[in-house]
Structure formats: structure tokens, C-alpha cells
Amino acid sequence: MRILQVCAEIFPLLKTGGLADVAGALPQALRTLGADARVLLPGFDAILAGLQSPVELASLQPPGEMARTPARLLLGRLPALGLDAYVIDAPGYYCRPGGPYTDAGNQPYPDNALRFALLGWVAAELGQGLDPAWEADVIHAHDWHAGLVPAYLRAAAPTRARLPGCVFTVHNLAYQGMFERACFDTLGLPAHFFSIHGVEFHGALNFMKAGLYYADRLTTVSPNYAREIQGPEQGCGLDGLLRARAHELSGILNGVDGAVWDPATDALLPACYGADDMAGKARCRSALRRELGLAARADGPLFCVVSRLTEQKGLHLVLQALPALIVGGAQFALLGSGDAGLEAAFRDAAAATPGSIAVRLGYDEAFAHRLIAGSEVIMVPSHYEPCGLTQLYGLKYGTLPLVRRVGGLADTVADTRLETIDTDATGFVFDEFSPTTLEQTILRVNALYRRPPEWKQVRSRGMAQDFGWARAAGEYLALYHSLTPV
């Protein structure tokens, strides 16, 4: 089976969040199961730099205003991933000094509709034989950036006897790719597609809705999130459409790439370790404290956060709980960037209590590994969380997750209580989205930490959990097969 994955970023070449981790790991896992998987990516500088031996397949002639900048389609190899990749080489759209989605001032590019419509249009062209040597059986589009893939495929359907099946995956429903009505007229889609039964959403063009409406099958990144987004609280205005397509919507839990995240083999750590020998974790903790200037000894555990600093992640709860956490004898370290107010507040907290709180703003993949390995608890107190990956990394690295019971966090972490400690406990879970509830949960963490045998029992069980990509890839492969003729 030939599968074309369409996404805007891919680890380790370009990463702004968990989408890149999924995009990098899933096609490799599919290939392990015997599928022939390729990727289609925009030609951002980092992507082009990682593309080996590119050849030009076609000079692109997209419809509408997408044609205002020259573009061509390249086929090459991504040695970092062991994958063949199609890359859209359009420097006028993708080679810019800012990030993939926003400029140097963190403002969305005004032509994002054209930039990512081009991604969707090229995917549909590949689905119609643009590369005659390799035609996909299924096209798998990821998040709003690829939301127009199924729309362009549907537009081509009347003129084609056969088109590939299309799967659309929602990684975060809150980010929808919304643009003014006038943008629709620049994209070369049929006029009747701009309607309530199409891409229109409250008078605007909505890339996410296009994917949800036109794809053959819908998935999201955890079973619980698939249920949540069918309700008004988490549905972001699209819950009615999702309920209407509930029989075509499934939740497939993300996995962890064991080639990247495994404390027994992680070359980014000062010392490796495993569940049977945790001495290396103690060395990681000592090295981390030295690196961050934290006190060498503490009465409580070292808590960490690795996150985008946004309201979604519940980090204002962490800020409010920090005094209680420090009074309890614990330490705290954060890696992240985002909201300027949150950045400043965490920076001020670190300056006020330098031996107990450390903050590193920005994102550093190697440091993220060291931080998770050297901590005892990883906090993910999200308001909502489609899947979450850092809690999975925490489990793998013997760093107990403290999470809110929402989305994929509820699917992956079992709360530690008196009645579960000997059966299925792997971390700490709270329900009410409030600093008081978070503080109460921190007290439960500290209580377990003072009982080392029970702490080690929960930690060992967490490290034994299997969240590898083989399971998820098998579920996706079964879904793909359901879309192809026998």
C-alpha cells in the first residue's frame, strides 16, 4: 500500500510542536509494517537543507493567485528519516526569515492561505498522477495546514475515475486556519464549495472545516479527545459537524519514537539508564541541577515543564502553585516559550528563588531530553490536550506525570491512589482546573515521594507502559485498508 503523508513540519528537520514528532515517526512505523510511505512538505529552508539528491518532477502551475510565485515539485531523500519526500520548492512562499507560520514578530504571514492552499493543491495533484512512477492509494493530511487536501481531491472527483482515499487528522482543533472570505476566491476551488456544506464558517474560509467536511475518514490523536470534540466545550464551533460524522471519526493515540526517546540509549543524556538500573537517572538529576544552578539537595522532588507557554497548557495554574511547591521542599525547572506575559512571570519567579526555580526560554531539543531525564515529575496541567507527548516521554524516562484528566492525558496516565498503587497507578491525575486542586495534587506527589518503595513501584510500572508507534501504525494501516478496494 502506498501512503502519502502531507504535513507542514517534520522532526528532526523542522519542529514547532508535537505535530512534527508524529510526522517524523508515523511513516517510518508504517514502513516497518510493510507500507510504502512518503511525505509531502513545504520547501522551508530547514526541509530543503535536509533533502538529499533532489530531482525536479514538475514545474507547478497552480490555479488562482497561488501562481503568483514560481514553484516546482522536487523528489528527494530525507536521510535523517530514511524516507522519500516530495518537497514544494517555492522560495517566495516558504523561504523567509521568520518561522513556518509566523514572521519574526510572531505575526501570521498575511498570505498563509495561499502558502498552505498550495500544499493542499499539490497533494491533490499527486493523487491524480503528477508522479506517474508512484501513485498513492491513500493520502493522509495532518492538521489545518493540509486541510484543503480533501477539498481539492473532491473538486477533481468529477473528472477522475479513481482517486486515492483521504484521511484527515486533527492534532489540535483550536487552530483552524481561518481566513477572510475574499481569500477563497484566490484558491481556484469551485464556487459552491464556499457554503455551510463546505469550507465556509461564519462567513470566513476555514481550512480545518474543509478537512473535516471533505475527507473520507477523520481521526484525532487520542480516543478521549475524539469524544470531547463532539461537544460544545471542546468542539471549537465544529462540534455539530463532528457529531454528524461521528461514525467516520476515530481516536488513535500518538506514540513515542523509541529511536529518539529511550533513556537506555539516549546519547543526549549525561548517563543512560533503565528500569532495572536507575543509577543513571540520579546522575542525570545531579548534572541537571548543576547546569541550572539549582541547590544540590532538596527535600522534595524536582518538577519540570516542557511546553509551549499558552493558556491551553494551564501554566498559569503552575505559576500560582509555585509558592506552595517550593514551601514543600521541591524544585521546579521549565523549558518553553510563547506568551510574553507567562515568559516574564516565570523568569521573575526564577530570579526571586534561584536555588529552587530555573527557567530556560525557547526550545532546545537536547535540553528537553536532559530536563525530562533529570526530573522526578513532569507537569501537564492542560485546560485541554488532544494527546500530549511530554507525559509519554515522562513515563518512558521514569519521570512521573502530573496531569489533568482531559484528552489524551486521561488515556495515558492512571492516578495514584490507595486503591490503585498496587495495580495500575502510573502518575498523578486531577480534575478541577484550578490552582487549589493542583496544589492538593502536589501534596499527594510529595507524600508518595516520602515513601521510596511505593514511588519506585509506580515509576517502574510507568516505565513498563508500551506507547510505541507500532500499535498506532497498525491502527492507521487498518483504517487505510478500509478505504481501498479489495
N, C-alpha and C positions, 0 to 999 in steps of 0.2 A: 504494500500500500504506500502511495506517495502522498506526503502531507506537507503543505506549505504553511509555515507559521509566520504571521505578519505582526510585527511589533515595532515600537519606536526606540527601544533600548535593549541592550543585552549585556549581561555580565560575562567576562570581565572587561569588556571594551568600553561600555558606557552604562552608568548606573546612577539613577536618582532615587530609586526605591526598590521595593520587593519585586515589582514587575520584571526588572532586569534579571533577578535571580531565577525567576520562573522561566523567562525566555531563554536563558542560557542552559538550564538543566533539563527542561522537558524534551526538547528534540533529541538530546543525547540519550535520555532514558528510552524514548521511542525507538531509536536505532538499536538499542540493546535488545529490544523485543522483536526486532526484525523489520521494522518500518523504515521506509526511505524518507527521511525528514530533511527539509531545507528551510531556510529562513529568508524573509524579505525585510529589508531595513532601509530607513532613510540614510543618505550618504553624509552623516555628520562626520566631522573631522576624525573623531576617535574611531568610528567604524571604518572609514577609508584607510586609516593608518593600520588597522588590523586585518585588512583584506589582502590576501596573497594571490599573486598571479591573476589579476582581474582581466577579463576579456569583455569587449563591448558586444552585447547581444542585440541591442536595438537603439536607434535614436527615437526618443519618445515624442509623440505628438498628441498630448492630452487635449481634451476639449476645454472650452471656455477660457477663463483667464489664467488657468494653470499653465498655459502655454507661453506665458509672458517671459519666462526664463528658460534657457536651454536645459535640456535634461536627457540623460541617456541611462540605459539599464546595463549594469555590469554583472557578471557572474564570476565569482572567485571562491577562494577557500579561506575559512577562518581557522587558522591552525590552533589558536587558543581553545577552540571548541571542537575541533575535528569535524566541522560541518561545511557543506557547500552553502553559499549565500548569494542571493540576489541583492544588489545594492543600487539604489536610485542616486545617480551622480548628478545632482542639481545644485551647484555651488551657490547660486543666487537664493536658494531656499534654505540650505542646510549648513553652509559653512559661514558661521557668524561668531562674533566674539563672546556672546553670552552662552546660556545653556541650551539644551534641546528645545525647550518650550518657552523660555523667558529670556529677556535681554540682560545686559549687565546690571541693570537697575531692578531686576527681578519682576519686570512687567511683561505680560504675554506679548509675543510678537503680533502686530496688527494683521498679518497675513497668515495666521495659523490655520485658518480654514482652508486656504489654498495649499499650504505645506502638507497638511495631513490628508486632504482630499486626494492629492497626488499619490500618496501611499496607497489609499484605497483603490484608486483607479488602476494603478499598475498591478496590484494584486488581482483585480478582476481581469485585466488583460492577460496575465499569466494563466488564469483559469480558462481563458479562451484560446490558448495555444501560442502565446507570444514566444515561448521557448518550445519548439516542436520536439526537441530531444527529451523533454521532461515535462509532463503534464500532470498536475496534481489531481488526486482523487478527492481530497478534502482540503479546504483552506480554513485555517484556524486563526481568527482575528482576535487580537488582545486589546481590550480597553478602548476608550473613546477615540484615541489616535487612529485606530483601524476600524472605526465604527461604520465608515462608508463602504467597506469591502462588500458586505452583503447587499447594499443598495446598488452599487454598480453591477454586481452579478445579476441582481433581479432585473435591472434595466436591460441587460444583454439577453435575458432569457427568451424573448420572442424571436430572436434571430438565431438561436443556437439549439441544436437538437439535444446536446448534453452539456451540462455544466457541473463542476465539482460541487459536492456538498459543502455547506458553510457552517462552522461553529463559531460563536461569538462568546468570549469570556469577559465577564465583568470583574475587574480587580478592585475597583472602588467606585461605587455608584455615585458618590458625591461629586466626582469630577466628570463632567458630562460633555465637554466640548460644545459650549453654547455660543452661537454667533448671530448677528443681525440677519433679518430676513433677506436683505439685499445680497448677502453672501451666497445664498442658494442659487441665485441667478448666474453666478460666475462659475458654476461647477459642472455644467453640462449634463445634469440629471433631468429626466422627464419632468415637465411642469407639474403633473399631477402627483408627483412624489411629495410635494410640499402640501401636506394635508394632515389632519389628525390621524389618518391611516397612512402614516409615512414618517417623514423626518421633522414635521412641524411640532413645536412645543411652545404653547402660549405665545404664538406669533413669531417665534425665533427658530433658527436652524439648530438642531440638537443631534450631534454625532452619535452620542450614546443611544438615543432613542432609535436612530437609524439601524444600529446594530441589533437592538432588541426586537425591532419590528420585522426586519427582513431576513435575519439569519434562520437557518433550518433548525438549529438547536442552540440553546443557551446554557451556559454554565457560569458558575461563580466559584470562589476559591475555598469554600467550606460549606458543609451541609447546613449548619445553623444560619449562616448568612443568607443562604438561598431561601430559607423560611422568613428571615427578618425583612428582607427587601420586598416581600409581598405585602407588607403592612405599611401604614402611613408614617410611622415613626422613622423607619429606616429606608422607606421607598423613594425618598427624594423626588416626589411628584410622579414617579413612574410605576408606582405600586399597582395601579389598575392594569396597566399593560402587562406587568409581570404576573399578576394573578390570572389574566386571560391566557397567558402562555405557560401556566404552571406545569402542565403535562409535558412541556418541552424544555423545562428548566431543571437543572440538577446542580448539586454542590459537590465538587471534587476537591478534596483537601490538598493544599500545596504540600510539597515535600521539602526535604533538606538534601542538598547535594553532598553526598559523603566524600566526594573527592576534594571538596572545598572546606567542609565543616566536619572535622573529626579530630578530637583532641589527641588521639593516639598517633596521628600522622601529620598534624598541622605544623608546617615549617615556620609559620608566623609567630609561634609561641616560644617563650624562653625555655620551656620544658614541656614535653609531651606527657600524657597520662591516659589512664583508662579506668574503668570501674573497679578493676581488680588491684590497681595500684595508683592511689591518688596523690602520691608524694609530689608528682609534678605540678598538681594544681596548687599545692601550698607554695611551691617555688614561683609559680605564676603570680600568686597573690602578693608575695613579698616584692617581686620585681615591679608589679603594678603600683604598689604603694610608693616605692622609691621613685618611679617615673613621674607620679602625680604629686609628690610631696606630701602624701598623707602620713599620719602618725603610724609608726611601725606596728603598734599593738592597739587593739580596740576590744572593748568588752562585748560588742555585738558584731553582727555580720556586715560585710561590705555589700551595699546595694548598688546596682548600676541601672542606667537607662541608655539605650542606643536607639535613637528615634529622630524623626523629623519633629521639629518643635511647632506643633499645630494644636488647635483646640481639640481636634479629633482625638489626639493621643492622651488627653486627660492630664497633661503635665502641670496644669495649674493646681491640680489636687496634690501632686508631688511637692510643689513649692510650699503649699500650705501645711503639708505634713512634715516637711524637713525639720523644723524645730523639735517635734516630738521624736523623730527618728534619731536625731543627734543626742538628745537628752537620754535616750535609751541606750547609748553607748555604741551605736552603729556608725558607719561611714557611708558616704554617697559619692558616686562618680557618674558623670554624664558625658556622652558624646552625641552631638546633634547640632542642627541649625534650622532656621526657619523664622518664626515670628520674632520680630525685633524686640517686642516687649518681654517675651519669655527669655530670649537670649540675655537681655540685660538683667532680668531678675535672677537668673541662675548664676550669672557672672558676679553679681553683688553678693549672693549667698556664699559663693566660694571665697570671695575676698574677705567676708566677715568671719568665716570659720575655715581657714586654710588647712588646718590639720585634719579636718573631718569631711570637708566637701571639696571636690575637684571638678572642674568643668572644662571641657575642650569643645569649642565651637567649630563647626564644619563637619566634614565627613572624611574619615581615614579608614579604609578597609582593613589594613593591617592592625591598626589600633583597636578597631572593633573586636577583632579576634582576641587580642590581649586583654581587653577590658572584660569581655564575657568570661574568658577562662580564669581571670584573676578575681572575679567577684563570687559571692556566695548566693546572691539573689538578683534576679533581673526583673524590673518592674515594667508592666504593660497595662496601665490602668485606663484603657481607652474608653471614650464615650461610645464609639462603635469601632469594630475591627473586622474587616472582611475575612481575613485569615490570620495574619500576623506570622512573621517568621522568627522574630527575635526570641519569642518564648520557646520555639522549637530548637533554636541554637542553644538556649539556656539548658533545656533538658539534656541535649547531647553532651554539653560541657559540664554537667553536674552543678549547674547554677540554677537554683530552684526558681521557677517563675512565680511572680505575684501578679495576678491578672484579674480583670473584671470579667464577670460571666456574660460575655457578649460575643457574637460572631464566632470566628474560628478559635478564639481563646477558650470558649466554653467547650469546643470539640476536642481540645488537645491537652487541657490541664485538669487534673482531678484534685479537688480540695482536700487538704489535710485536716481531718477531724478525728476525734477519739475513735469513732466507729469505722474510719477508713484507713487509719495509719498502718494497719497490718494487711490491707487488701489492695487498694488501688490508688492511694494518695501519691501525687507527683509534684505538688506545689501548693499554692495558696490562691483562693478564689473569693472575690467579694461581689456583692450585687449592687447595692445602692451607690450611685455616682456622687459621692460626697467625700470631703476630706476627713470627716469623722470616721466614716466606715473604713477608709484607707488606713487611718491611724490605728484603728482597732485590729485590722489585719496585720499591720506591722508588729503589734504586740504579740499576736499569735506566732509570727515568724520568730521573734526573739525568744518566746517561750520554748519553741522547738529547738532553736539553736543551743539553748542551755541544756538540752538532752542529746548529747552527741550520738548515742547509739540509734535513736529514733531519727535524727537528722540524716545520718548515713543511710538508714533504711529507705527513707523517702528519696534521697538523692540517687541511690543505686537503682531504684525502680524507675525513676525518671530517665536515667541514662540507658536503661534497657528498652525504652519505647522505640518502636520502629516507625519513623516518619520518612523513610527513604522514598525516592522518586519512582521506584519500580511499581509500587501499588498505584500511585496516581496515574502513571503512564499506562498501566493496564486498563484503568477505568476510561481514560481518554481513547485508547485504541478500540475498546468495545463500542464507545459512542461513535467513533468514526466509521466503524464497520456497519453500524445501523443506518448510515446514510448512503452506502454504496450498494449497487446491485450485486446480487449473489452471482 
